[in-house]
């Protein structure tokens, strides 16, 4: 009986020790500092403060790489914007000439040029107003021949005038429009129109029995780069004329 009591007493002591150790461990964990997470900031993350209209810093961050305009560029941009707003093509052409002369290929200037071109195309060319399409494209082209949008609009308009004359049987006027295109630059619109004109002339020469003039006209147009179907027609005419 006495041994049994000693055994129970021993078990109780062991349990007390274990309970005390557990409570001590729990208290230390509760007072321990929280784990720290390290976040690495990429080296290439860079922002610069945006500048608001009054020259102060804006609270919005602007990614590096956006165009930073000088005061002179901003002044010209404002004038160019005004000319676009009021659709003043003469003033627009003068200002765009300054842009190209200074080689300011900034996105802001390009957007305004594109805006004016889209307006001219939609308002005049698309609606068949050839007179105004040629007028405004020529105004800009004469000042800034490098402005490819208006140069292309002028080429398309001249070609349409030429096609109308050709379809109406006026080969002289049609050839004049074709040459105006080719004097600007080599374009298939001009070369193919000219080829159609001379193919018509050659066929008329053959019909009239004027082989000499037919050969002269074929020799004139032969070296032009034209579409494949027109080249085939010219080759057949050359064979027909025994050249």
Biotite code that builds the C-alpha atoms (Angstrom):
import biotite.structure as struc

atoms = struc.array([
    struc.Atom([0.000, 0.000, 0.000], chain_id="A", res_id=1, res_name="UNK", atom_name="CA", element="C"),
    struc.Atom([2.802, 2.410, 0.883], chain_id="A", res_id=2, res_name="UNK", atom_name="CA", element="C"),
    struc.Atom([4.656, 1.608, -2.349], chain_id="A", res_id=3, res_name="UNK", atom_name="CA", element="C"),
    struc.Atom([1.517, 2.351, -4.336], chain_id="A", res_id=4, res_name="UNK", atom_name="CA", element="C"),
    struc.Atom([1.203, 5.841, -2.773], chain_id="A", res_id=5, res_name="UNK", atom_name="CA", element="C"),
    struc.Atom([4.843, 6.591, -3.565], chain_id="A", res_id=6, res_name="UNK", atom_name="CA", element="C"),
    struc.Atom([4.231, 5.596, -7.200], chain_id="A", res_id=7, res_name="UNK", atom_name="CA", element="C"),
    struc.Atom([1.202, 7.893, -7.514], chain_id="A", res_id=8, res_name="UNK", atom_name="CA", element="C"),
    struc.Atom([3.105, 10.758, -5.898], chain_id="A", res_id=9, res_name="UNK", atom_name="CA", element="C"),
    struc.Atom([5.943, 10.281, -8.406], chain_id="A", res_id=10, res_name="UNK", atom_name="CA", element="C"),
    struc.Atom([3.522, 10.346, -11.374], chain_id="A", res_id=11, res_name="UNK", atom_name="CA", element="C"),
    struc.Atom([1.942, 13.597, -10.123], chain_id="A", res_id=12, res_name="UNK", atom_name="CA", element="C"),
    struc.Atom([5.354, 15.288, -9.859], chain_id="A", res_id=13, res_name="UNK", atom_name="CA", element="C"),
    struc.Atom([6.203, 14.253, -13.446], chain_id="A", res_id=14, res_name="UNK", atom_name="CA", element="C"),
    struc.Atom([2.904, 15.683, -14.735], chain_id="A", res_id=15, res_name="UNK", atom_name="CA", element="C"),
    struc.Atom([3.466, 18.987, -12.882], chain_id="A", res_id=16, res_name="UNK", atom_name="CA", element="C"),
    struc.Atom([6.943, 19.307, -14.397], chain_id="A", res_id=17, res_name="UNK", atom_name="CA", element="C"),
    struc.Atom([5.618, 18.612, -17.901], chain_id="A", res_id=18, res_name="UNK", atom_name="CA", element="C"),
    struc.Atom([2.764, 21.108, -17.430], chain_id="A", res_id=19, res_name="UNK", atom_name="CA", element="C"),
    struc.Atom([5.146, 23.793, -16.191], chain_id="A", res_id=20, res_name="UNK", atom_name="CA", element="C"),
    struc.Atom([7.513, 23.289, -19.119], chain_id="A", res_id=21, res_name="UNK", atom_name="CA", element="C"),
    struc.Atom([4.600, 23.544, -21.566], chain_id="A", res_id=22, res_name="UNK", atom_name="CA", element="C"),
    struc.Atom([3.309, 26.798, -20.059], chain_id="A", res_id=23, res_name="UNK", atom_name="CA", element="C"),
    struc.Atom([6.812, 28.308, -20.120], chain_id="A", res_id=24, res_name="UNK", atom_name="CA", element="C"),
    struc.Atom([7.305, 27.389, -23.817], chain_id="A", res_id=25, res_name="UNK", atom_name="CA", element="C"),
    struc.Atom([3.925, 28.859, -24.773], chain_id="A", res_id=26, res_name="UNK", atom_name="CA", element="C"),
    struc.Atom([4.686, 32.155, -23.023], chain_id="A", res_id=27, res_name="UNK", atom_name="CA", element="C"),
    struc.Atom([8.027, 32.550, -24.780], chain_id="A", res_id=28, res_name="UNK", atom_name="CA", element="C"),
    struc.Atom([6.421, 31.971, -28.191], chain_id="A", res_id=29, res_name="UNK", atom_name="CA", element="C"),
    struc.Atom([3.720, 34.548, -27.503], chain_id="A", res_id=30, res_name="UNK", atom_name="CA", element="C"),
    struc.Atom([6.294, 37.213, -26.693], chain_id="A", res_id=31, res_name="UNK", atom_name="CA", element="C"),
    struc.Atom([8.536, 36.406, -29.661], chain_id="A", res_id=32, res_name="UNK", atom_name="CA", element="C"),
    struc.Atom([8.705, 39.050, -32.493], chain_id="A", res_id=33, res_name="UNK", atom_name="CA", element="C"),
    struc.Atom([6.841, 38.331, -35.696], chain_id="A", res_id=34, res_name="UNK", atom_name="CA", element="C"),
    struc.Atom([8.753, 36.929, -38.685], chain_id="A", res_id=35, res_name="UNK", atom_name="CA", element="C"),
    struc.Atom([10.188, 39.560, -41.057], chain_id="A", res_id=36, res_name="UNK", atom_name="CA", element="C"),
    struc.Atom([9.528, 39.216, -44.855], chain_id="A", res_id=37, res_name="UNK", atom_name="CA", element="C"),
    struc.Atom([12.132, 40.761, -47.115], chain_id="A", res_id=38, res_name="UNK", atom_name="CA", element="C"),
    struc.Atom([10.733, 42.299, -50.332], chain_id="A", res_id=39, res_name="UNK", atom_name="CA", element="C"),
    struc.Atom([13.295, 43.058, -53.045], chain_id="A", res_id=40, res_name="UNK", atom_name="CA", element="C"),
    struc.Atom([12.635, 46.163, -55.168], chain_id="A", res_id=41, res_name="UNK", atom_name="CA", element="C"),
    struc.Atom([13.771, 45.680, -58.789], chain_id="A", res_id=42, res_name="UNK", atom_name="CA", element="C"),
    struc.Atom([16.688, 47.909, -59.736], chain_id="A", res_id=43, res_name="UNK", atom_name="CA", element="C"),
    struc.Atom([15.021, 49.035, -62.999], chain_id="A", res_id=44, res_name="UNK", atom_name="CA", element="C"),
    struc.Atom([11.880, 50.417, -61.398], chain_id="A", res_id=45, res_name="UNK", atom_name="CA", element="C"),
    struc.Atom([12.103, 54.169, -61.844], chain_id="A", res_id=46, res_name="UNK", atom_name="CA", element="C"),
    struc.Atom([9.454, 56.883, -61.922], chain_id="A", res_id=47, res_name="UNK", atom_name="CA", element="C"),
    struc.Atom([9.698, 60.607, -62.315], chain_id="A", res_id=48, res_name="UNK", atom_name="CA", element="C"),
    struc.Atom([7.213, 63.194, -61.090], chain_id="A", res_id=49, res_name="UNK", atom_name="CA", element="C"),
    struc.Atom([4.820, 64.442, -63.762], chain_id="A", res_id=50, res_name="UNK", atom_name="CA", element="C"),
    struc.Atom([4.684, 68.161, -64.368], chain_id="A", res_id=51, res_name="UNK", atom_name="CA", element="C"),
    struc.Atom([1.311, 69.843, -64.232], chain_id="A", res_id=52, res_name="UNK", atom_name="CA", element="C"),
    struc.Atom([0.183, 72.834, -66.288], chain_id="A", res_id=53, res_name="UNK", atom_name="CA", element="C"),
    struc.Atom([1.543, 75.444, -63.891], chain_id="A", res_id=54, res_name="UNK", atom_name="CA", element="C"),
    struc.Atom([4.995, 73.885, -63.847], chain_id="A", res_id=55, res_name="UNK", atom_name="CA", element="C"),
    struc.Atom([4.736, 72.251, -60.416], chain_id="A", res_id=56, res_name="UNK", atom_name="CA", element="C"),
    struc.Atom([5.105, 68.588, -59.629], chain_id="A", res_id=57, res_name="UNK", atom_name="CA", element="C"),
    struc.Atom([2.025, 66.440, -59.923], chain_id="A", res_id=58, res_name="UNK", atom_name="CA", element="C"),
    struc.Atom([1.253, 63.687, -57.450], chain_id="A", res_id=59, res_name="UNK", atom_name="CA", element="C"),
    struc.Atom([0.906, 61.235, -60.353], chain_id="A", res_id=60, res_name="UNK", atom_name="CA", element="C"),
    struc.Atom([4.013, 59.327, -61.368], chain_id="A", res_id=61, res_name="UNK", atom_name="CA", element="C"),
    struc.Atom([4.824, 59.230, -65.078], chain_id="A", res_id=62, res_name="UNK", atom_name="CA", element="C"),
    struc.Atom([6.870, 56.339, -66.558], chain_id="A", res_id=63, res_name="UNK", atom_name="CA", element="C"),
    struc.Atom([10.281, 57.255, -67.870], chain_id="A", res_id=64, res_name="UNK", atom_name="CA", element="C"),
    struc.Atom([10.370, 57.479, -71.687], chain_id="A", res_id=65, res_name="UNK", atom_name="CA", element="C"),
    struc.Atom([7.552, 59.908, -72.353], chain_id="A", res_id=66, res_name="UNK", atom_name="CA", element="C"),
    struc.Atom([8.460, 62.843, -74.554], chain_id="A", res_id=67, res_name="UNK", atom_name="CA", element="C"),
    struc.Atom([9.795, 65.875, -72.702], chain_id="A", res_id=68, res_name="UNK", atom_name="CA", element="C"),
    struc.Atom([9.113, 68.953, -74.808], chain_id="A", res_id=69, res_name="UNK", atom_name="CA", element="C"),
    struc.Atom([11.091, 72.163, -74.654], chain_id="A", res_id=70, res_name="UNK", atom_name="CA", element="C"),
    struc.Atom([9.296, 75.490, -74.286], chain_id="A", res_id=71, res_name="UNK", atom_name="CA", element="C"),
    struc.Atom([9.809, 76.190, -77.994], chain_id="A", res_id=72, res_name="UNK", atom_name="CA", element="C"),
    struc.Atom([8.296, 72.823, -78.880], chain_id="A", res_id=73, res_name="UNK", atom_name="CA", element="C"),
    struc.Atom([5.346, 73.373, -76.562], chain_id="A", res_id=74, res_name="UNK", atom_name="CA", element="C"),
    struc.Atom([4.643, 76.760, -78.128], chain_id="A", res_id=75, res_name="UNK", atom_name="CA", element="C"),
    struc.Atom([4.730, 75.302, -81.631], chain_id="A", res_id=76, res_name="UNK", atom_name="CA", element="C"),
    struc.Atom([2.611, 72.354, -80.541], chain_id="A", res_id=77, res_name="UNK", atom_name="CA", element="C"),
    struc.Atom([-0.027, 74.706, -79.151], chain_id="A", res_id=78, res_name="UNK", atom_name="CA", element="C"),
    struc.Atom([-0.136, 76.655, -82.425], chain_id="A", res_id=79, res_name="UNK", atom_name="CA", element="C"),
    struc.Atom([-0.303, 73.459, -84.445], chain_id="A", res_id=80, res_name="UNK", atom_name="CA", element="C"),
    struc.Atom([-3.150, 72.197, -82.259], chain_id="A", res_id=81, res_name="UNK", atom_name="CA", element="C"),
    struc.Atom([-5.077, 75.416, -82.870], chain_id="A", res_id=82, res_name="UNK", atom_name="CA", element="C"),
    struc.Atom([-4.656, 75.118, -86.642], chain_id="A", res_id=83, res_name="UNK", atom_name="CA", element="C"),
    struc.Atom([-5.959, 71.549, -86.467], chain_id="A", res_id=84, res_name="UNK", atom_name="CA", element="C"),
    struc.Atom([-8.929, 72.591, -84.342], chain_id="A", res_id=85, res_name="UNK", atom_name="CA", element="C"),
    struc.Atom([-10.017, 75.259, -86.829], chain_id="A", res_id=86, res_name="UNK", atom_name="CA", element="C"),
    struc.Atom([-8.986, 73.190, -89.892], chain_id="A", res_id=87, res_name="UNK", atom_name="CA", element="C"),
    struc.Atom([-6.675, 75.914, -91.176], chain_id="A", res_id=88, res_name="UNK", atom_name="CA", element="C"),
    struc.Atom([-4.558, 73.950, -93.675], chain_id="A", res_id=89, res_name="UNK", atom_name="CA", element="C"),
    struc.Atom([-2.425, 76.921, -94.763], chain_id="A", res_id=90, res_name="UNK", atom_name="CA", element="C"),
    struc.Atom([-1.290, 77.716, -91.218], chain_id="A", res_id=91, res_name="UNK", atom_name="CA", element="C"),
    struc.Atom([-1.009, 74.017, -90.462], chain_id="A", res_id=92, res_name="UNK", atom_name="CA", element="C"),
    struc.Atom([1.344, 73.560, -93.432], chain_id="A", res_id=93, res_name="UNK", atom_name="CA", element="C"),
    struc.Atom([3.558, 76.462, -92.316], chain_id="A", res_id=94, res_name="UNK", atom_name="CA", element="C"),
    struc.Atom([3.821, 75.097, -88.788], chain_id="A", res_id=95, res_name="UNK", atom_name="CA", element="C"),
    struc.Atom([4.355, 71.519, -89.933], chain_id="A", res_id=96, res_name="UNK", atom_name="CA", element="C"),
    struc.Atom([7.226, 72.798, -92.069], chain_id="A", res_id=97, res_name="UNK", atom_name="CA", element="C"),
    struc.Atom([8.892, 74.026, -88.866], chain_id="A", res_id=98, res_name="UNK", atom_name="CA", element="C"),
    struc.Atom([8.357, 70.631, -87.242], chain_id="A", res_id=99, res_name="UNK", atom_name="CA", element="C"),
    struc.Atom([10.077, 68.792, -90.096], chain_id="A", res_id=100, res_name="UNK", atom_name="CA", element="C"),
    struc.Atom([12.816, 71.404, -90.458], chain_id="A", res_id=101, res_name="UNK", atom_name="CA", element="C"),
    struc.Atom([13.749, 70.895, -86.800], chain_id="A", res_id=102, res_name="UNK", atom_name="CA", element="C"),
    struc.Atom([13.291, 67.122, -87.080], chain_id="A", res_id=103, res_name="UNK", atom_name="CA", element="C"),
    struc.Atom([10.924, 67.058, -84.114], chain_id="A", res_id=104, res_name="UNK", atom_name="CA", element="C"),
    struc.Atom([9.561, 63.576, -84.634], chain_id="A", res_id=105, res_name="UNK", atom_name="CA", element="C"),
    struc.Atom([7.766, 63.686, -81.296], chain_id="A", res_id=106, res_name="UNK", atom_name="CA", element="C"),
    struc.Atom([4.648, 61.631, -80.754], chain_id="A", res_id=107, res_name="UNK", atom_name="CA", element="C"),
    struc.Atom([2.618, 64.752, -79.997], chain_id="A", res_id=108, res_name="UNK", atom_name="CA", element="C"),
    struc.Atom([3.374, 66.344, -83.387], chain_id="A", res_id=109, res_name="UNK", atom_name="CA", element="C"),
    struc.Atom([2.757, 63.080, -85.240], chain_id="A", res_id=110, res_name="UNK", atom_name="CA", element="C"),
    struc.Atom([-0.663, 62.700, -83.635], chain_id="A", res_id=111, res_name="UNK", atom_name="CA", element="C"),
    struc.Atom([-1.731, 66.173, -84.782], chain_id="A", res_id=112, res_name="UNK", atom_name="CA", element="C"),
    struc.Atom([-0.485, 65.547, -88.326], chain_id="A", res_id=113, res_name="UNK", atom_name="CA", element="C"),
    struc.Atom([-2.397, 62.260, -88.399], chain_id="A", res_id=114, res_name="UNK", atom_name="CA", element="C"),
    struc.Atom([-5.512, 63.959, -87.010], chain_id="A", res_id=115, res_name="UNK", atom_name="CA", element="C"),
    struc.Atom([-5.502, 66.557, -89.805], chain_id="A", res_id=116, res_name="UNK", atom_name="CA", element="C"),
    struc.Atom([-4.855, 63.879, -92.450], chain_id="A", res_id=117, res_name="UNK", atom_name="CA", element="C"),
    struc.Atom([-7.754, 61.721, -91.243], chain_id="A", res_id=118, res_name="UNK", atom_name="CA", element="C"),
    struc.Atom([-10.036, 64.756, -91.297], chain_id="A", res_id=119, res_name="UNK", atom_name="CA", element="C"),
    struc.Atom([-9.016, 65.622, -94.881], chain_id="A", res_id=120, res_name="UNK", atom_name="CA", element="C"),
    struc.Atom([-9.403, 62.026, -96.024], chain_id="A", res_id=121, res_name="UNK", atom_name="CA", element="C"),
    struc.Atom([-12.799, 61.444, -94.413], chain_id="A", res_id=122, res_name="UNK", atom_name="CA", element="C"),
    struc.Atom([-14.227, 64.867, -95.259], chain_id="A", res_id=123, res_name="UNK", atom_name="CA", element="C"),
    struc.Atom([-12.998, 65.207, -98.842], chain_id="A", res_id=124, res_name="UNK", atom_name="CA", element="C"),
    struc.Atom([-11.490, 62.075, -100.408], chain_id="A", res_id=125, res_name="UNK", atom_name="CA", element="C"),
    struc.Atom([-13.955, 59.527, -99.047], chain_id="A", res_id=126, res_name="UNK", atom_name="CA", element="C"),
    struc.Atom([-16.921, 61.716, -100.013], chain_id="A", res_id=127, res_name="UNK", atom_name="CA", element="C"),
    struc.Atom([-15.598, 62.254, -103.536], chain_id="A", res_id=128, res_name="UNK", atom_name="CA", element="C"),
    struc.Atom([-14.771, 65.926, -103.094], chain_id="A", res_id=129, res_name="UNK", atom_name="CA", element="C"),
    struc.Atom([-11.694, 65.741, -105.316], chain_id="A", res_id=130, res_name="UNK", atom_name="CA", element="C"),
    struc.Atom([-11.267, 69.508, -105.624], chain_id="A", res_id=131, res_name="UNK", atom_name="CA", element="C"),
    struc.Atom([-10.787, 70.038, -101.896], chain_id="A", res_id=132, res_name="UNK", atom_name="CA", element="C"),
    struc.Atom([-8.884, 66.775, -101.493], chain_id="A", res_id=133, res_name="UNK", atom_name="CA", element="C"),
    struc.Atom([-6.364, 67.998, -104.067], chain_id="A", res_id=134, res_name="UNK", atom_name="CA", element="C"),
    struc.Atom([-6.366, 71.524, -102.656], chain_id="A", res_id=135, res_name="UNK", atom_name="CA", element="C"),
    struc.Atom([-5.502, 70.670, -99.046], chain_id="A", res_id=136, res_name="UNK", atom_name="CA", element="C"),
    struc.Atom([-3.078, 67.866, -99.901], chain_id="A", res_id=137, res_name="UNK", atom_name="CA", element="C"),
    struc.Atom([-1.256, 70.190, -102.304], chain_id="A", res_id=138, res_name="UNK", atom_name="CA", element="C"),
    struc.Atom([-1.099, 72.994, -99.731], chain_id="A", res_id=139, res_name="UNK", atom_name="CA", element="C"),
    struc.Atom([0.670, 70.687, -97.285], chain_id="A", res_id=140, res_name="UNK", atom_name="CA", element="C"),
    struc.Atom([2.789, 68.890, -99.909], chain_id="A", res_id=141, res_name="UNK", atom_name="CA", element="C"),
    struc.Atom([4.133, 72.145, -101.327], chain_id="A", res_id=142, res_name="UNK", atom_name="CA", element="C"),
    struc.Atom([5.374, 73.131, -97.859], chain_id="A", res_id=143, res_name="UNK", atom_name="CA", element="C"),
    struc.Atom([6.372, 69.709, -96.524], chain_id="A", res_id=144, res_name="UNK", atom_name="CA", element="C"),
    struc.Atom([6.934, 67.109, -99.227], chain_id="A", res_id=145, res_name="UNK", atom_name="CA", element="C"),
    struc.Atom([8.270, 64.716, -96.569], chain_id="A", res_id=146, res_name="UNK", atom_name="CA", element="C"),
    struc.Atom([4.850, 64.506, -94.899], chain_id="A", res_id=147, res_name="UNK", atom_name="CA", element="C"),
    struc.Atom([3.966, 61.135, -96.431], chain_id="A", res_id=148, res_name="UNK", atom_name="CA", element="C"),
    struc.Atom([0.304, 61.128, -95.361], chain_id="A", res_id=149, res_name="UNK", atom_name="CA", element="C"),
    struc.Atom([-0.615, 64.228, -97.351], chain_id="A", res_id=150, res_name="UNK", atom_name="CA", element="C"),
    struc.Atom([1.718, 63.221, -100.174], chain_id="A", res_id=151, res_name="UNK", atom_name="CA", element="C"),
    struc.Atom([-0.162, 59.923, -100.482], chain_id="A", res_id=152, res_name="UNK", atom_name="CA", element="C"),
    struc.Atom([-3.528, 61.708, -100.375], chain_id="A", res_id=153, res_name="UNK", atom_name="CA", element="C"),
    struc.Atom([-2.374, 63.965, -103.220], chain_id="A", res_id=154, res_name="UNK", atom_name="CA", element="C"),
    struc.Atom([-1.218, 60.943, -105.253], chain_id="A", res_id=155, res_name="UNK", atom_name="CA", element="C"),
    struc.Atom([-4.549, 59.171, -104.787], chain_id="A", res_id=156, res_name="UNK", atom_name="CA", element="C"),
    struc.Atom([-6.463, 62.297, -105.794], chain_id="A", res_id=157, res_name="UNK", atom_name="CA", element="C"),
    struc.Atom([-4.338, 62.906, -108.895], chain_id="A", res_id=158, res_name="UNK", atom_name="CA", element="C"),
    struc.Atom([-4.766, 59.277, -109.902], chain_id="A", res_id=159, res_name="UNK", atom_name="CA", element="C"),
    struc.Atom([-8.552, 59.567, -109.558], chain_id="A", res_id=160, res_name="UNK", atom_name="CA", element="C"),
    struc.Atom([-8.569, 62.688, -111.725], chain_id="A", res_id=161, res_name="UNK", atom_name="CA", element="C"),
    struc.Atom([-6.398, 60.834, -114.247], chain_id="A", res_id=162, res_name="UNK", atom_name="CA", element="C"),
    struc.Atom([-8.663, 57.764, -114.259], chain_id="A", res_id=163, res_name="UNK", atom_name="CA", element="C"),
    struc.Atom([-11.710, 59.942, -114.791], chain_id="A", res_id=164, res_name="UNK", atom_name="CA", element="C"),
    struc.Atom([-10.023, 61.619, -117.768], chain_id="A", res_id=165, res_name="UNK", atom_name="CA", element="C"),
    struc.Atom([-8.835, 58.277, -119.151], chain_id="A", res_id=166, res_name="UNK", atom_name="CA", element="C"),
    struc.Atom([-12.301, 56.723, -118.872], chain_id="A", res_id=167, res_name="UNK", atom_name="CA", element="C"),
    struc.Atom([-13.666, 59.815, -120.617], chain_id="A", res_id=168, res_name="UNK", atom_name="CA", element="C"),
    struc.Atom([-11.259, 59.334, -123.517], chain_id="A", res_id=169, res_name="UNK", atom_name="CA", element="C"),
    struc.Atom([-9.083, 62.370, -122.801], chain_id="A", res_id=170, res_name="UNK", atom_name="CA", element="C"),
    struc.Atom([-5.657, 60.730, -122.890], chain_id="A", res_id=171, res_name="UNK", atom_name="CA", element="C"),
    struc.Atom([-3.750, 63.999, -122.872], chain_id="A", res_id=172, res_name="UNK", atom_name="CA", element="C"),
    struc.Atom([-5.288, 65.183, -119.595], chain_id="A", res_id=173, res_name="UNK", atom_name="CA", element="C"),
    struc.Atom([-4.924, 61.695, -118.119], chain_id="A", res_id=174, res_name="UNK", atom_name="CA", element="C"),
    struc.Atom([-1.231, 61.642, -119.017], chain_id="A", res_id=175, res_name="UNK", atom_name="CA", element="C"),
    struc.Atom([-0.782, 65.042, -117.412], chain_id="A", res_id=176, res_name="UNK", atom_name="CA", element="C"),
    struc.Atom([-2.108, 63.699, -114.093], chain_id="A", res_id=177, res_name="UNK", atom_name="CA", element="C"),
    struc.Atom([0.036, 60.562, -114.358], chain_id="A", res_id=178, res_name="UNK", atom_name="CA", element="C"),
    struc.Atom([3.133, 62.700, -114.896], chain_id="A", res_id=179, res_name="UNK", atom_name="CA", element="C"),
    struc.Atom([2.283, 64.898, -111.904], chain_id="A", res_id=180, res_name="UNK", atom_name="CA", element="C"),
    struc.Atom([2.342, 61.764, -109.737], chain_id="A", res_id=181, res_name="UNK", atom_name="CA", element="C"),
    struc.Atom([5.613, 60.516, -111.193], chain_id="A", res_id=182, res_name="UNK", atom_name="CA", element="C"),
    struc.Atom([7.229, 63.928, -110.768], chain_id="A", res_id=183, res_name="UNK", atom_name="CA", element="C"),
    struc.Atom([6.527, 63.656, -107.039], chain_id="A", res_id=184, res_name="UNK", atom_name="CA", element="C"),
    struc.Atom([8.000, 60.165, -106.760], chain_id="A", res_id=185, res_name="UNK", atom_name="CA", element="C"),
    struc.Atom([7.749, 56.800, -108.436], chain_id="A", res_id=186, res_name="UNK", atom_name="CA", element="C"),
    struc.Atom([4.434, 55.253, -107.485], chain_id="A", res_id=187, res_name="UNK", atom_name="CA", element="C"),
    struc.Atom([2.550, 52.352, -109.120], chain_id="A", res_id=188, res_name="UNK", atom_name="CA", element="C"),
    struc.Atom([-0.549, 54.566, -109.241], chain_id="A", res_id=189, res_name="UNK", atom_name="CA", element="C"),
    struc.Atom([1.225, 56.869, -111.673], chain_id="A", res_id=190, res_name="UNK", atom_name="CA", element="C"),
    struc.Atom([3.128, 54.199, -113.626], chain_id="A", res_id=191, res_name="UNK", atom_name="CA", element="C"),
    struc.Atom([0.099, 51.962, -114.146], chain_id="A", res_id=192, res_name="UNK", atom_name="CA", element="C"),
    struc.Atom([-2.068, 54.891, -115.221], chain_id="A", res_id=193, res_name="UNK", atom_name="CA", element="C"),
    struc.Atom([0.597, 55.924, -117.712], chain_id="A", res_id=194, res_name="UNK", atom_name="CA", element="C"),
    struc.Atom([0.861, 52.323, -118.986], chain_id="A", res_id=195, res_name="UNK", atom_name="CA", element="C"),
    struc.Atom([-2.888, 52.138, -119.595], chain_id="A", res_id=196, res_name="UNK", atom_name="CA", element="C"),
    struc.Atom([-2.730, 55.411, -121.526], chain_id="A", res_id=197, res_name="UNK", atom_name="CA", element="C"),
    struc.Atom([0.083, 54.167, -123.777], chain_id="A", res_id=198, res_name="UNK", atom_name="CA", element="C"),
    struc.Atom([-1.457, 50.743, -124.284], chain_id="A", res_id=199, res_name="UNK", atom_name="CA", element="C"),
    struc.Atom([-4.538, 52.573, -125.532], chain_id="A", res_id=200, res_name="UNK", atom_name="CA", element="C"),
    struc.Atom([-2.391, 54.772, -127.802], chain_id="A", res_id=201, res_name="UNK", atom_name="CA", element="C"),
    struc.Atom([-0.528, 51.762, -129.208], chain_id="A", res_id=202, res_name="UNK", atom_name="CA", element="C"),
    struc.Atom([-3.742, 49.886, -129.958], chain_id="A", res_id=203, res_name="UNK", atom_name="CA", element="C"),
    struc.Atom([-5.074, 52.969, -131.763], chain_id="A", res_id=204, res_name="UNK", atom_name="CA", element="C"),
    struc.Atom([-1.805, 53.270, -133.709], chain_id="A", res_id=205, res_name="UNK", atom_name="CA", element="C"),
    struc.Atom([-2.018, 49.626, -134.807], chain_id="A", res_id=206, res_name="UNK", atom_name="CA", element="C"),
    struc.Atom([-5.669, 50.041, -135.763], chain_id="A", res_id=207, res_name="UNK", atom_name="CA", element="C"),
    struc.Atom([-4.755, 53.096, -137.840], chain_id="A", res_id=208, res_name="UNK", atom_name="CA", element="C"),
    struc.Atom([-1.880, 51.215, -139.462], chain_id="A", res_id=209, res_name="UNK", atom_name="CA", element="C"),
    struc.Atom([0.717, 53.546, -137.979], chain_id="A", res_id=210, res_name="UNK", atom_name="CA", element="C"),
    struc.Atom([3.277, 50.922, -136.946], chain_id="A", res_id=211, res_name="UNK", atom_name="CA", element="C"),
    struc.Atom([6.089, 53.434, -136.579], chain_id="A", res_id=212, res_name="UNK", atom_name="CA", element="C"),
    struc.Atom([4.234, 55.515, -133.994], chain_id="A", res_id=213, res_name="UNK", atom_name="CA", element="C"),
    struc.Atom([3.066, 52.339, -132.237], chain_id="A", res_id=214, res_name="UNK", atom_name="CA", element="C"),
    struc.Atom([6.689, 51.237, -131.839], chain_id="A", res_id=215, res_name="UNK", atom_name="CA", element="C"),
    struc.Atom([7.711, 54.676, -130.579], chain_id="A", res_id=216, res_name="UNK", atom_name="CA", element="C"),
    struc.Atom([4.973, 54.672, -127.958], chain_id="A", res_id=217, res_name="UNK", atom_name="CA", element="C"),
    struc.Atom([5.851, 51.112, -126.921], chain_id="A", res_id=218, res_name="UNK", atom_name="CA", element="C"),
    struc.Atom([9.521, 52.069, -126.608], chain_id="A", res_id=219, res_name="UNK", atom_name="CA", element="C"),
    struc.Atom([8.573, 55.014, -124.385], chain_id="A", res_id=220, res_name="UNK", atom_name="CA", element="C"),
    struc.Atom([6.529, 52.993, -121.887], chain_id="A", res_id=221, res_name="UNK", atom_name="CA", element="C"),
    struc.Atom([8.539, 49.765, -122.000], chain_id="A", res_id=222, res_name="UNK", atom_name="CA", element="C"),
    struc.Atom([11.076, 50.587, -119.253], chain_id="A", res_id=223, res_name="UNK", atom_name="CA", element="C"),
    struc.Atom([8.514, 51.682, -116.674], chain_id="A", res_id=224, res_name="UNK", atom_name="CA", element="C"),
    struc.Atom([7.899, 49.337, -113.754], chain_id="A", res_id=225, res_name="UNK", atom_name="CA", element="C"),
    struc.Atom([4.263, 48.351, -114.116], chain_id="A", res_id=226, res_name="UNK", atom_name="CA", element="C"),
    struc.Atom([1.972, 45.628, -112.802], chain_id="A", res_id=227, res_name="UNK", atom_name="CA", element="C"),
    struc.Atom([2.333, 42.055, -114.098], chain_id="A", res_id=228, res_name="UNK", atom_name="CA", element="C"),
    struc.Atom([-0.844, 42.123, -116.180], chain_id="A", res_id=229, res_name="UNK", atom_name="CA", element="C"),
    struc.Atom([0.221, 45.332, -117.923], chain_id="A", res_id=230, res_name="UNK", atom_name="CA", element="C"),
    struc.Atom([3.699, 43.894, -118.538], chain_id="A", res_id=231, res_name="UNK", atom_name="CA", element="C"),
    struc.Atom([2.068, 40.893, -120.220], chain_id="A", res_id=232, res_name="UNK", atom_name="CA", element="C"),
    struc.Atom([-0.008, 43.205, -122.442], chain_id="A", res_id=233, res_name="UNK", atom_name="CA", element="C"),
    struc.Atom([3.070, 45.213, -123.425], chain_id="A", res_id=234, res_name="UNK", atom_name="CA", element="C"),
    struc.Atom([5.003, 42.008, -124.210], chain_id="A", res_id=235, res_name="UNK", atom_name="CA", element="C"),
    struc.Atom([2.193, 40.782, -126.458], chain_id="A", res_id=236, res_name="UNK", atom_name="CA", element="C"),
    struc.Atom([2.134, 44.137, -128.271], chain_id="A", res_id=237, res_name="UNK", atom_name="CA", element="C"),
    struc.Atom([5.900, 43.968, -128.736], chain_id="A", res_id=238, res_name="UNK", atom_name="CA", element="C"),
    struc.Atom([5.555, 40.534, -130.323], chain_id="A", res_id=239, res_name="UNK", atom_name="CA", element="C"),
    struc.Atom([2.680, 41.765, -132.485], chain_id="A", res_id=240, res_name="UNK", atom_name="CA", element="C"),
    struc.Atom([4.807, 44.658, -133.729], chain_id="A", res_id=241, res_name="UNK", atom_name="CA", element="C"),
    struc.Atom([7.750, 42.352, -134.444], chain_id="A", res_id=242, res_name="UNK", atom_name="CA", element="C"),
    struc.Atom([10.083, 44.111, -132.051], chain_id="A", res_id=243, res_name="UNK", atom_name="CA", element="C"),
])
